[in-house]
Amino acid sequence: MGRAVGRAAEVEAAPSDRRRWAMLAASTTAQAASAVMAHGGPFLIPTLVRDEGLSLAQAGVVAAAPTVGVMLMLVVWGAIADRRGERLVLLSGLGATALAGGVAMVAARTGSVSALTLALLLGGAAAASTSSASGRVVVGWFPPHRRGLAMGIRQMAQPVGVGVAAVSIAAVADRHGIAAALLVPTLASALALGVVAAVVLDPPRPPRPAGGGDNPYRDDRFLARIHLVSVLLVVPQFTVWTFALVWLVQDRGWSAAAAGALVGAAQIAGALGRIAAGQLSDVVGSRTRPLQWVAIAAVLTMAALGLTAGAEWALAVPLMVLATAVTVADNGLAFTAVAERAGPHWSGRALGVQNTAQYLTSSFVPPLGGAAVTAYGYSATFAAAAVFPLVAIALVPVAQEAAWDRAGGSAPDPE
């Protein structure tokens, strides 16, 4: 199924199953903590609008600051992980994330929106460290026939982190202010730092090929197409993530706490969906076929959400939950496909490119989406987001993955 990583971990170097799953748990915790920082911004929007007097588009700029910071540092952190190891990147990055969270709290207390935006930008830049490094830990320690499930579990960290942010940040900001709400990502990063320090080991890697001719981007366009598909699919994902809570509060009349609780529950559903998608990819022997199925489902759910929201049907609320779950299901599939095809000496950079492209796109969603909502309404904005996965359907490299497998791209399991 397009596995570039063969016997990256020799049998004698492999940890026990218990330690392997413990490292998966630690990697998932690290990624979840980073997600609280990277994606907590949208849940500050109602308070920024109410207390700071910002427009929806201006508040969207503040909310997008962490994702911009993530985007700027993903490839850098990935290159460091390729050369210096995953443990170093995780420890230094999580420590810096906690520090940036503390700075953001101070900035919020001063009332300076520009200082808060800069601090959140730095927090996102530090939080970017966990993306490639935690993914490499999973790919490095798990055999191919378990990797889809393992990466699905690891990828559930992002929606879980967003769920934690939705439930906690929105309610705390509403009642106690932005500075108090920023304590959530700060403490989450500090907790994850301790867990990683206690559990994670760098996986071994095979020798670099003679002459260093291991650049996977020179082989074919598989990685480029996966990157492009992921960029297209991230638009509906971040449209729902950014505006679901505000839509529930403004259009449906929900309280911030109730809306945050529902959005948090939707993120848990998304986390479970990522696990199911990863397991499905192990069962069917392909990462790209389930990826294409997810794109089809995203088209249908976003279009239905836009239609029902415009008609003010009660069905729109459960459709929002379904859309939240569907639009995040692709991430683990694409992430695993990139890591496997890129190989152990390039996966950090390739995963950095993968996520940089996604975050570059997602950083434009809050401000542009806010402008679209202001001009056309929530229903039209949700429906328009369905166009992007529609384009992605034909671009998923299913045939390339099958051809590479037939050519001997898949390596035997290391067990």
C-alpha positions as CSV (number, residue, x, y, z in Angstrom):
1,M,0.0,0.0,0.0
2,G,2.8,2.4,-0.9
3,R,5.0,1.9,2.1
4,A,8.4,3.4,1.6
5,V,9.5,2.5,5.1
6,G,10.5,-1.1,5.2
7,R,12.5,-2.5,8.1
8,A,13.1,0.9,9.7
9,A,13.1,-0.8,13.1
10,E,14.9,-4.1,13.3
11,V,13.3,-6.8,15.5
12,E,16.0,-6.7,18.1
13,A,15.7,-2.9,18.3
14,A,11.9,-2.9,18.6
15,P,10.5,-2.1,22.0
16,S,7.8,-4.2,23.7
17,D,4.2,-3.8,22.5
18,R,3.4,-2.1,25.8
19,R,6.2,0.5,25.3
20,R,5.2,1.0,21.6
21,W,1.6,1.8,22.5
22,A,2.8,4.0,25.4
23,M,4.9,6.0,22.9
24,L,1.8,6.2,20.6
25,A,-0.2,7.6,23.6
26,A,2.6,10.1,24.4
27,S,2.8,11.2,20.8
28,T,-1.0,11.6,20.7
29,T,-0.9,13.6,23.9
30,A,1.8,15.9,22.5
31,Q,-0.1,16.5,19.3
32,A,-3.4,17.1,21.2
33,A,-1.7,19.7,23.4
34,S,-0.3,21.5,20.4
35,A,-3.7,21.4,18.7
36,V,-5.2,23.3,21.7
37,M,-2.7,26.1,21.1
38,A,-2.8,26.0,17.3
39,H,-6.6,25.8,16.9
40,G,-7.8,27.5,20.1
41,G,-8.0,30.9,18.4
42,P,-11.4,30.6,16.8
43,F,-13.0,30.0,20.2
44,L,-11.8,33.4,21.3
45,I,-13.7,35.1,18.5
46,P,-17.0,35.8,20.4
47,T,-15.1,37.4,23.3
48,L,-12.9,39.4,20.9
49,V,-15.9,40.7,19.2
50,R,-17.8,41.5,22.4
51,D,-15.1,42.7,24.7
52,E,-12.5,44.1,22.3
53,G,-14.9,45.6,19.8
54,L,-13.3,43.8,16.8
55,S,-15.2,43.0,13.6
56,L,-15.7,39.3,12.7
57,A,-13.0,39.6,10.0
58,Q,-10.5,41.3,12.5
59,A,-11.2,38.7,15.1
60,G,-10.5,36.1,12.4
61,V,-7.1,37.5,11.9
62,V,-6.3,37.1,15.6
63,A,-7.7,33.6,15.5
64,A,-5.6,32.7,12.5
65,A,-2.3,33.8,14.1
66,P,-1.4,30.5,15.6
67,T,-2.0,28.6,12.4
68,V,0.2,31.1,10.6
69,G,2.9,30.4,13.1
70,V,2.6,26.7,12.6
71,M,2.8,27.1,8.9
72,L,6.1,29.1,9.1
73,M,7.9,26.4,11.2
74,L,6.6,23.0,10.0
75,V,9.3,22.3,7.5
76,V,12.0,23.6,9.8
77,W,10.9,21.4,12.6
78,G,10.6,18.5,10.2
79,A,14.2,18.9,9.0
80,I,15.4,19.0,12.6
81,A,13.6,15.8,13.3
82,D,15.1,14.1,10.2
83,R,18.6,15.1,11.4
84,R,18.5,15.3,15.2
85,G,15.7,13.0,16.2
86,E,12.1,13.1,17.3
87,R,12.6,13.3,21.1
88,L,14.7,16.5,21.0
89,V,12.1,18.2,18.7
90,L,9.2,17.2,20.9
91,L,10.8,18.3,24.2
92,S,12.1,21.7,22.9
93,G,8.9,22.4,21.0
94,L,6.5,21.7,23.8
95,G,8.6,23.7,26.3
96,A,8.5,26.7,23.9
97,T,4.8,26.3,23.4
98,A,4.1,26.5,27.1
99,L,6.3,29.6,27.4
100,A,4.6,31.3,24.5
101,G,1.2,30.5,26.1
102,G,2.4,32.4,29.2
103,V,3.5,35.3,27.2
104,A,0.1,35.4,25.4
105,M,-1.7,35.5,28.8
106,V,0.4,38.5,29.8
107,A,-0.4,40.2,26.5
108,A,-4.1,39.6,26.9
109,R,-4.1,41.2,30.3
110,T,-2.5,44.3,28.9
111,G,-5.3,44.7,26.4
112,S,-3.0,44.9,23.4
113,V,-4.5,43.0,20.5
114,S,-1.3,43.3,18.4
115,A,0.8,41.9,21.3
116,L,-1.7,39.0,21.8
117,T,-1.6,38.3,18.0
118,L,2.2,38.1,18.0
119,A,2.3,35.9,21.1
120,L,-0.3,33.5,19.5
121,L,1.8,33.5,16.3
122,L,4.9,32.4,18.4
123,G,2.8,29.8,20.2
124,G,1.7,28.3,16.9
125,A,5.3,28.3,15.7
126,A,6.4,26.3,18.7
127,A,3.4,24.0,18.6
128,A,4.4,23.0,15.0
129,S,7.2,20.9,16.4
130,T,4.9,18.0,17.3
131,S,3.5,17.5,13.9
132,S,6.3,15.7,12.0
133,A,8.1,14.4,15.1
134,S,5.1,12.6,16.6
135,G,4.1,11.2,13.2
136,R,7.7,9.9,12.7
137,V,7.5,8.2,16.1
138,V,4.4,6.3,15.0
139,V,5.8,5.4,11.6
140,G,9.1,4.4,13.0
141,W,7.9,2.1,15.7
142,F,4.7,0.5,14.2
143,P,4.8,-2.1,11.3
144,P,2.9,-1.4,8.1
145,H,-0.1,-3.6,8.8
146,R,-0.8,-1.7,12.1
147,R,0.3,1.7,10.9
148,G,-3.0,2.9,9.5
149,L,-4.8,2.2,12.8
150,A,-1.9,3.6,14.9
151,M,-1.7,6.8,12.8
152,G,-5.5,7.1,13.0
153,I,-5.2,7.1,16.7
154,R,-2.4,9.6,16.6
155,Q,-4.3,11.8,14.2
156,M,-7.3,11.9,16.5
157,A,-5.2,14.2,18.6
158,Q,-6.1,17.2,16.5
159,P,-9.9,16.9,16.8
160,V,-9.5,16.0,20.5
161,G,-7.3,19.0,21.0
162,V,-9.9,21.2,19.2
163,G,-12.6,19.6,21.2
164,V,-10.8,20.5,24.5
165,A,-10.3,24.0,23.2
166,A,-14.0,24.3,22.2
167,V,-15.3,23.1,25.5
168,S,-12.9,25.0,27.7
169,I,-11.6,28.1,25.9
170,A,-14.9,29.4,24.7
171,A,-16.6,29.1,28.1
172,V,-13.6,30.4,30.1
173,A,-13.2,33.3,27.8
174,D,-16.9,34.1,28.0
175,R,-16.9,34.2,31.8
176,H,-13.3,35.2,32.8
177,G,-11.7,36.7,29.8
178,I,-9.1,35.9,27.2
179,A,-6.1,35.7,29.6
180,A,-7.7,33.0,31.7
181,A,-8.7,31.1,28.7
182,L,-5.1,31.0,27.4
183,L,-4.1,29.1,30.6
184,V,-5.7,26.0,28.9
185,P,-3.1,25.6,26.1
186,T,-0.3,26.6,28.4
187,L,-1.1,23.9,30.9
188,A,-1.8,21.3,28.2
189,S,1.7,21.9,26.7
190,A,3.4,21.6,30.1
191,L,1.6,18.3,30.8
192,A,2.5,16.8,27.4
193,L,6.1,17.8,28.0
194,G,6.3,15.7,31.1
195,V,4.7,12.7,29.3
196,V,7.0,12.8,26.4
197,A,10.1,13.1,28.6
198,A,9.0,10.0,30.5
199,V,8.1,7.7,27.5
200,V,9.3,8.6,24.0
201,L,12.4,7.1,22.4
202,D,13.8,7.9,18.9
203,P,13.0,5.0,16.5
204,P,16.1,3.6,14.7
205,R,16.4,4.2,11.0
206,P,18.2,2.4,8.2
207,P,21.4,3.7,6.6
208,R,21.0,6.5,4.1
209,P,21.2,5.2,0.5
210,A,24.6,5.5,-1.2
211,G,25.0,8.9,-2.8
212,G,22.0,10.2,-0.9
213,G,19.7,9.6,-3.8
214,D,16.6,9.2,-1.6
215,N,14.6,12.4,-2.6
216,P,11.0,11.0,-3.0
217,Y,9.9,14.1,-4.9
218,R,12.1,13.1,-7.9
219,D,10.4,9.7,-8.3
220,D,6.9,10.7,-9.4
221,R,4.1,13.1,-8.5
222,F,2.5,11.0,-5.9
223,L,3.5,13.2,-3.0
224,A,2.6,16.4,-4.8
225,R,-0.9,15.1,-5.6
226,I,-1.4,14.1,-1.9
227,H,-0.3,17.6,-0.9
228,L,-2.8,19.2,-3.3
229,V,-5.7,16.9,-2.3
230,S,-5.0,17.7,1.4
231,V,-5.0,21.4,0.6
232,L,-8.4,21.2,-1.0
233,L,-9.9,19.1,1.8
234,V,-8.7,21.4,4.5
235,V,-11.0,24.2,3.3
236,P,-14.3,22.6,4.4
237,Q,-12.6,21.3,7.5
238,F,-11.5,24.7,8.7
239,T,-14.7,26.4,7.5
240,V,-16.7,24.2,9.9
241,W,-14.1,24.4,12.7
242,T,-13.9,28.2,12.6
243,F,-17.6,29.1,12.2
244,A,-19.6,26.3,13.7
245,L,-19.6,27.8,17.2
246,V,-20.2,31.4,16.0
247,W,-23.1,30.1,13.7
248,L,-24.7,28.3,16.6
249,V,-24.5,31.4,18.8
250,Q,-25.5,34.1,16.3
251,D,-27.9,32.3,14.0
252,R,-29.3,29.6,16.2
253,G,-29.4,31.5,19.5
254,W,-27.2,29.1,21.5
255,S,-25.2,30.2,24.5
256,A,-21.4,30.1,24.1
257,A,-21.1,27.3,26.6
258,A,-23.7,25.1,25.0
259,A,-22.3,25.7,21.5
260,G,-18.8,25.0,22.7
261,A,-20.0,21.7,24.3
262,L,-21.6,20.6,21.0
263,V,-18.6,21.6,18.9
264,G,-16.4,19.7,21.4
265,A,-18.6,16.6,21.0
266,A,-18.4,16.9,17.3
267,Q,-14.6,16.9,17.5
268,I,-14.7,13.7,19.5
269,A,-16.8,12.2,16.7
270,G,-14.1,13.4,14.3
271,A,-11.4,11.7,16.3
272,L,-13.2,8.4,16.2
273,G,-13.7,8.9,12.5
274,R,-9.9,9.2,12.0
275,I,-9.3,5.9,13.8
276,A,-12.0,4.2,11.7
277,A,-10.5,5.6,8.5
278,G,-7.0,4.4,9.5
279,Q,-8.2,0.9,10.3
280,L,-10.1,0.8,7.0
281,S,-7.0,1.6,5.1
282,D,-5.2,-1.3,6.8
283,V,-8.1,-3.6,5.9
284,V,-8.4,-2.6,2.2
285,G,-4.7,-2.3,1.7
286,S,-4.7,1.2,0.5
287,R,-4.4,4.8,1.9
288,T,-5.7,6.5,-1.2
289,R,-9.0,4.7,-1.9
290,P,-10.4,5.6,1.6
291,L,-9.0,9.1,1.0
292,Q,-11.1,9.4,-2.1
293,W,-14.2,8.1,-0.3
294,V,-13.8,10.8,2.4
295,A,-13.6,13.5,-0.3
296,I,-16.9,12.3,-1.7
297,A,-18.5,12.3,1.7
298,A,-17.2,15.8,2.4
299,V,-18.9,17.1,-0.8
300,L,-22.3,15.6,0.3
301,T,-22.2,16.7,3.9
302,M,-21.1,20.3,3.3
303,A,-23.6,20.8,0.5
304,A,-26.4,19.4,2.8
305,L,-25.2,21.6,5.7
306,G,-25.4,24.7,3.5
307,L,-28.9,23.8,2.3
308,T,-30.4,23.0,5.7
309,A,-28.7,26.0,7.4
310,G,-30.2,28.3,4.8
311,A,-33.6,26.8,5.3
312,E,-33.2,27.0,9.1
313,W,-34.1,23.4,9.5
314,A,-33.3,21.6,12.8
315,L,-31.4,19.0,10.8
316,A,-28.7,21.5,10.2
317,V,-27.3,21.1,13.7
318,P,-26.7,17.3,13.5
319,L,-25.4,17.8,9.9
320,M,-22.8,20.2,11.4
321,V,-21.7,17.5,13.7
322,L,-21.5,15.0,10.8
323,A,-19.6,17.5,8.6
324,T,-17.1,18.1,11.4
325,A,-16.4,14.3,11.7
326,V,-16.3,13.7,7.9
327,T,-14.0,16.7,7.0
328,V,-11.3,15.6,9.4
329,A,-11.2,11.9,8.4
330,D,-8.8,12.4,5.6
331,N,-5.9,13.8,7.6
332,G,-4.6,10.5,9.0
333,L,-4.8,8.8,5.6
334,A,-2.9,11.5,3.8
335,F,-0.3,11.8,6.7
336,T,0.4,8.1,6.6
337,A,0.7,8.0,2.9
338,V,3.2,10.8,2.8
339,A,5.3,9.4,5.6
340,E,5.4,5.9,4.1
341,R,6.3,7.1,0.6
342,A,8.8,9.7,1.7
343,G,10.9,7.2,3.8
344,P,12.7,7.6,7.1
345,H,15.3,10.2,5.9
346,W,12.7,12.5,4.2
347,S,9.5,12.0,6.1
348,G,10.1,14.9,8.5
349,R,10.5,17.4,5.6
350,A,7.7,15.8,3.5
351,L,5.3,15.9,6.5
352,G,6.4,19.5,7.0
353,V,5.5,20.3,3.4
354,Q,2.2,18.5,3.8
355,N,1.1,20.4,6.8
356,T,2.6,23.7,5.6
357,A,0.4,23.6,2.6
358,Q,-2.6,22.8,4.7
359,Y,-1.9,25.5,7.2
360,L,-1.1,28.1,4.5
361,T,-4.6,27.4,3.2
362,S,-6.3,27.2,6.6
363,S,-4.8,30.5,7.7
364,F,-6.8,32.2,5.0
365,V,-10.1,30.5,6.0
366,P,-11.0,32.5,9.1
367,P,-10.6,36.0,7.6
368,L,-11.9,35.2,4.1
369,G,-14.7,33.0,5.6
370,G,-15.6,35.8,8.0
371,A,-15.9,38.2,5.0
372,A,-18.0,35.6,3.1
373,V,-20.3,35.1,6.1
374,T,-20.7,38.9,6.4
375,A,-21.5,39.3,2.7
376,Y,-23.5,36.1,2.0
377,G,-24.4,34.4,5.2
378,Y,-23.4,31.1,6.9
379,S,-25.4,28.8,4.6
380,A,-23.8,30.0,1.4
381,T,-20.3,29.9,3.0
382,F,-20.9,26.3,4.1
383,A,-22.2,25.2,0.7
384,A,-19.4,26.9,-1.2
385,A,-16.9,24.9,0.8
386,A,-18.2,21.7,-0.9
387,V,-16.6,22.8,-4.2
388,F,-13.1,22.1,-2.9
389,P,-13.5,18.4,-2.0
390,L,-15.4,18.0,-5.3
391,V,-12.2,19.0,-7.2
392,A,-10.1,16.8,-4.9
393,I,-11.9,13.6,-5.8
394,A,-10.3,13.2,-9.3
395,L,-6.8,14.2,-8.0
396,V,-6.4,11.4,-5.4
397,P,-3.5,9.3,-6.8
398,V,-5.2,5.9,-6.4
399,A,-3.7,4.5,-9.7
400,Q,-0.2,5.7,-8.8
401,E,-0.3,4.0,-5.4
402,A,-1.4,0.7,-7.1
403,A,1.3,1.0,-9.7
404,W,3.9,1.6,-7.1
405,D,2.8,-1.4,-5.1
406,R,3.0,-3.6,-8.2
407,A,6.5,-2.4,-8.8
408,G,7.5,-3.6,-5.4
409,G,7.1,-0.3,-3.4
410,S,5.6,-2.1,-0.4
411,A,8.0,-3.6,2.0
412,P,7.3,-6.6,4.1
413,D,6.3,-6.1,7.7
414,P,9.1,-5.8,10.1
415,E,7.7,-8.4,12.4
